[in-house]
């Protein structure tokens, strides 16, 4: 029998491996996650948040102290 034929016969038919399709799906999920995090970071960088003072609190307590 040819050595390549014995190697093919030695493979376990019941063994499941992810193969190239599994790698491509995993890589696509990783790239999509990276892209969505980059877009979210860009969007959150545009937010200009100014906290409003709490009603009933003195104005001097709500202002930041400059040292």
MMTF fields as JSON, N, C-alpha, C and O atoms, coordinates in Angstrom:
{
  "mmtfVersion": "1.0.0",
  "mmtfProducer": "UNKNOWN",
  "numBonds": 267,
  "numAtoms": 268,
  "numGroups": 67,
  "numChains": 1,
  "numModels": 1,
  "chainsPerModel": [1],
  "groupsPerChain": [67],
  "chainIdList": ["A"],
  "bondAtomList": [4, 2, 8, 6, 12, 10, 16, 14, 20, 18, 24, 22, 28, 26, 32, 30, 36, 34, 40, 38, 44, 42, 48, 46, 52, 50, 56, 54, 60, 58, 64, 62, 68, 66, 72, 70, 76, 74, 80, 78, 84, 82, 88, 86, 92, 90, 96, 94, 100, 98, 104, 102, 108, 106, 112, 110, 116, 114, 120, 118, 124, 122, 128, 126, 132, 130, 136, 134, 140, 138, 144, 142, 148, 146, 152, 150, 156, 154, 160, 158, 164, 162, 168, 166, 172, 170, 176, 174, 180, 178, 184, 182, 188, 186, 192, 190, 196, 194, 200, 198, 204, 202, 208, 206, 212, 210, 216, 214, 220, 218, 224, 222, 228, 226, 232, 230, 236, 234, 240, 238, 244, 242, 248, 246, 252, 250, 256, 254, 260, 258, 264, 262],
  "bondOrderList": [1, 1, 1, 1, 1, 1, 1, 1, 1, 1, 1, 1, 1, 1, 1, 1, 1, 1, 1, 1, 1, 1, 1, 1, 1, 1, 1, 1, 1, 1, 1, 1, 1, 1, 1, 1, 1, 1, 1, 1, 1, 1, 1, 1, 1, 1, 1, 1, 1, 1, 1, 1, 1, 1, 1, 1, 1, 1, 1, 1, 1, 1, 1, 1, 1, 1],
  "groupList": [{"groupName": "UNK", "atomNameList": ["N", "CA", "C", "O"], "elementList": ["N", "C", "C", "O"], "formalChargeList": [0, 0, 0, 0], "bondAtomList": [1, 0, 2, 1, 3, 2], "bondOrderList": [1, 1, 2], "singleLetterCode": "X", "chemCompType": "L-PEPTIDE LINKING"}],
  "groupTypeList": [0, 0, 0, 0, 0, 0, 0, 0, 0, 0, 0, 0, 0, 0, 0, 0, 0, 0, 0, 0, 0, 0, 0, 0, 0, 0, 0, 0, 0, 0, 0, 0, 0, 0, 0, 0, 0, 0, 0, 0, 0, 0, 0, 0, 0, 0, 0, 0, 0, 0, 0, 0, 0, 0, 0, 0, 0, 0, 0, 0, 0, 0, 0, 0, 0, 0, 0],
  "groupIdList": [1, 2, 3, 4, 5, 6, 7, 8, 9, 10, 11, 12, 13, 14, 15, 16, 17, 18, 19, 20, 21, 22, 23, 24, 25, 26, 27, 28, 29, 30, 31, 32, 33, 34, 35, 36, 37, 38, 39, 40, 41, 42, 43, 44, 45, 46, 47, 48, 49, 50, 51, 52, 53, 54, 55, 56, 57, 58, 59, 60, 61, 62, 63, 64, 65, 66, 67],
  "secStructList": [7, 7, 2, 2, 2, 2, 2, 2, 2, 2, 1, 7, 6, 6, 7, 7, 7, 7, 2, 2, 2, 2, 2, 2, 2, 2, 2, 2, 2, 2, 2, 2, 2, 2, 2, 2, 2, 2, 2, 2, 2, 2, 2, 2, 2, 6, 7, 7, 7, 7, 7, 7, 7, 7, 6, 6, 1, 7, 2, 2, 2, 2, 1, 7, 7, 7, 7],
  "xCoordList": [0.85, 0.0, 0.898, 1.973, 0.456, 1.21, 1.212, 0.214, 2.335, 2.398, 1.331, 0.831, 0.977, -0.057, -1.422, -2.246, -1.661, -2.934, -3.061, -4.145, -1.971, -2.032, -2.249, -2.903, -1.711, -1.928, -3.388, -3.953, -3.996, -5.411, -6.302, -7.312, -5.931, -6.716, -6.573, -7.462, -5.461, -5.211, -6.009, -6.123, -6.562, -7.34, -8.622, -9.271, -8.972, -10.194, -11.375, -11.424, -12.303, -13.46, -14.42, -15.202, -14.38, -15.3, -14.739, -15.417, -13.539, -12.903, -13.344, -13.252, -13.822, -14.293, -13.279, -12.912, -12.832, -11.91, -12.523, -13.317, -12.164, -12.752, -12.312, -13.101, -11.093, -10.615, -10.535, -10.541, -10.462, -10.298, -11.573, -11.504, -12.728, -13.988, -14.106, -14.53, -13.739, -13.761, -12.818, -13.152, -11.64, -10.689, -11.232, -11.111, -11.826, -12.356, -13.506, -13.598, -14.379, -15.481, -14.925, -15.372, -13.966, -13.361, -12.642, -12.736, -11.932, -11.237, -12.24, -12.005, -13.355, -14.389, -15.02, -15.27, -15.275, -15.821, -14.831, -15.229, -13.556, -12.535, -12.428, -12.335, -12.44, -12.359, -13.606, -13.504, -14.766, -16.001, -16.01, -16.456, -15.522, -15.44, -14.48, -14.785, -13.329, -12.356, -12.97, -12.807, -13.673, -14.273, -15.348, -15.392, -16.212, -17.297, -16.742, -17.275, -15.694, -15.085, -14.402, -14.454, -13.77, -13.125, -14.172, -13.968, -15.29, -16.359, -17.002, -17.316, -17.197, -17.78, -16.844, -17.301, -15.556, -14.588, -14.571, -14.473, -14.666, -14.711, -15.977, -15.923, -17.104, -18.372, -18.389, -18.867, -17.876, -17.858, -16.863, -17.008, -15.86, -14.906, -15.535, -15.035, -16.625, -17.304, -18.272, -18.748, -18.573, -19.549, -18.939, -17.841, -19.665, -19.237, -20.187, -21.302, -19.74, -20.589, -20.234, -19.09, -21.241, -21.084, -22.149, -23.343, -21.71, -22.634, -23.355, -22.741, -24.672, -25.471, -25.511, -25.493, -25.567, -25.617, -26.931, -27.962, -26.876, -28.059, -28.927, -28.409, -30.246, -31.122, -31.12, -31.149, -31.084, -31.096, -29.711, -29.579, -28.693, -27.327, -26.728, -26.978, -25.943, -25.322, -24.453, -23.822, -24.42, -23.687, -22.191, -21.523, -21.652, -20.209, -19.792, -18.657, -20.655, -20.308, -20.302, -19.587, -21.078, -21.175, -20.032, -19.73, -19.388, -18.3, -17.01, -16.756, -16.183, -14.89, -13.944, -13.971, -13.119, -12.182, -10.912, -10.338, -10.478, -9.23, -8.11, -8.204, -7.055, -5.942, -4.847, -3.821],
  "yCoordList": [-1.176, 0.0, 1.242, 1.243, 2.264, 3.514, 4.231, 4.178, 4.91, 5.601, 6.687, 6.896, 7.374, 8.412, 7.788, 8.371, 6.629, 5.948, 5.498, 5.573, 5.036, 4.629, 5.836, 5.723, 6.983, 8.199, 8.633, 9.076, 8.506, 8.855, 7.895, 8.305, 6.627, 5.645, 5.83, 5.453, 6.409, 6.606, 7.776, 7.904, 8.629, 9.765, 9.276, 8.35, 9.904, 9.54, 10.242, 11.472, 9.509, 10.076, 10.788, 11.629, 10.474, 11.07, 12.325, 12.957, 12.678, 13.853, 15.105, 15.173, 16.093, 17.336, 18.434, 18.631, 19.14, 20.263, 21.501, 21.379, 22.706, 23.922, 24.199, 24.702, 23.882, 24.081, 25.551, 26.433, 25.798, 27.156, 27.97, 29.177, 27.336, 28.062, 28.587, 29.724, 27.777, 28.225, 29.389, 30.333, 29.327, 30.434, 31.711, 32.793, 31.585, 32.77, 33.405, 34.63, 32.576, 33.111, 33.794, 34.887, 33.181, 33.767, 35.073, 36.04, 35.118, 36.336, 37.442, 38.607, 37.082, 38.077, 38.638, 39.84, 37.787, 38.269, 39.197, 40.216, 38.851, 39.705, 41.046, 42.085, 41.035, 42.284, 43.143, 44.363, 42.515, 43.259, 43.872, 45.005, 43.134, 43.668, 44.847, 45.866, 44.72, 45.822, 47.059, 48.176, 46.855, 47.977, 48.664, 49.893, 47.902, 48.502, 49.239, 50.284, 48.723, 49.421, 50.713, 51.723, 50.681, 51.884, 52.948, 54.126, 52.541, 53.482, 54.045, 55.233, 53.201, 53.664, 54.649, 55.662, 54.373, 55.273, 56.625, 57.669, 56.607, 57.835, 58.633, 59.854, 57.947, 58.625, 59.193, 60.307, 58.444, 58.924, 60.065, 60.872, 60.136, 61.246, 62.568, 63.625, 62.534, 63.752, 64.289, 65.416, 63.513, 63.91, 64.982, 64.819, 66.075, 67.159, 67.169, 67.684, 66.597, 66.432, 67.479, 67.566, 68.285, 69.253, 68.922, 68.945, 68.614, 68.235, 69.464, 70.49, 69.34, 70.442, 70.355, 69.257, 71.508, 71.482, 70.881, 70.975, 70.267, 69.679, 70.809, 71.694, 70.8, 71.854, 71.844, 70.784, 73.022, 73.158, 73.164, 73.391, 72.921, 72.929, 74.31, 74.902, 74.834, 76.164, 76.16, 75.152, 77.268, 77.384, 77.183, 76.646, 77.596, 77.483, 76.025, 75.689, 75.155, 73.747, 73.022, 72.033, 73.489, 72.824, 73.197, 72.447, 74.337, 74.779, 74.086, 73.858, 73.742, 73.129, 74.163, 75.34, 73.705, 74.611, 74.708, 73.694, 75.935, 76.159, 76.385, 77.269, 75.602, 75.749, 76.587, 76.825],
  "zCoordList": [0.0, 0.0, 0.0, 0.6, -0.659, -0.774, 0.582, 1.3, 0.95, 2.254, 2.411, 3.516, 1.336, 1.428, 1.694, 2.399, 1.145, 1.359, 2.814, 3.394, 3.4, 4.81, 5.711, 6.748, 5.332, 6.126, 6.062, 7.062, 4.888, 4.751, 5.529, 6.103, 5.548, 6.288, 7.797, 8.56, 8.22, 9.642, 10.218, 11.437, 9.355, 9.857, 10.51, 10.023, 11.605, 12.319, 11.665, 11.65, 11.138, 10.441, 11.389, 10.945, 12.676, 13.648, 14.306, 15.116, 13.973, 14.573, 13.825, 12.6, 14.575, 13.974, 14.286, 15.444, 13.266, 13.446, 12.804, 11.871, 13.292, 12.741, 11.304, 10.504, 10.978, 9.61, 9.227, 10.087, 7.944, 7.419, 7.597, 7.829, 7.494, 7.673, 9.1, 9.309, 10.072, 11.468, 11.696, 12.413, 11.091, 11.221, 10.587, 11.161, 9.413, 8.737, 9.519, 9.606, 10.085, 10.899, 12.135, 12.483, 12.803, 14.001, 13.659, 14.415, 12.543, 12.12, 11.785, 12.105, 11.142, 10.817, 12.086, 12.174, 13.061, 14.337, 15.041, 15.606, 15.01, 15.627, 14.92, 15.574, 13.593, 12.828, 13.063, 13.19, 13.12, 13.381, 14.766, 14.943, 15.745, 17.114, 17.167, 17.786, 16.526, 16.498, 15.833, 16.323, 14.721, 13.997, 14.834, 14.877, 15.497, 16.27, 17.49, 17.865, 18.111, 19.243, 18.79, 19.492, 17.633, 17.095, 16.767, 17.058, 16.164, 15.832, 17.101, 17.162, 18.105, 19.362, 20.053, 20.582, 20.058, 20.672, 19.957, 20.603, 18.625, 17.851, 18.172, 18.318, 18.28, 18.573, 19.985, 20.201, 20.938, 22.322, 22.506, 23.424, 21.646, 21.711, 21.312, 21.697, 20.544, 20.107, 21.152, 21.02, 22.186, 23.191, 24.079, 24.61, 24.23, 25.111, 26.299, 26.21, 27.407, 28.573, 29.609, 30.054, 29.996, 31.071, 32.106, 31.81, 33.316, 34.371, 34.896, 35.187, 35.01, 35.533, 37.053, 37.609, 37.735, 39.199, 39.698, 39.033, 40.869, 41.482, 42.039, 42.721, 41.763, 42.29, 43.818, 44.441, 44.404, 45.853, 46.481, 47.683, 45.696, 46.2, 45.947, 44.897, 46.889, 46.666, 45.407, 45.09, 44.704, 43.441, 43.646, 42.763, 44.777, 45.013, 45.156, 44.818, 45.639, 45.81, 44.474, 44.317, 43.516, 42.218, 41.29, 40.362, 41.515, 40.66, 41.025, 42.208, 40.051, 40.366, 40.978, 40.619, 41.897, 42.554, 41.728, 41.331, 41.473, 40.747, 41.738, 42.589, 41.642, 42.582, 41.969, 42.607]
}
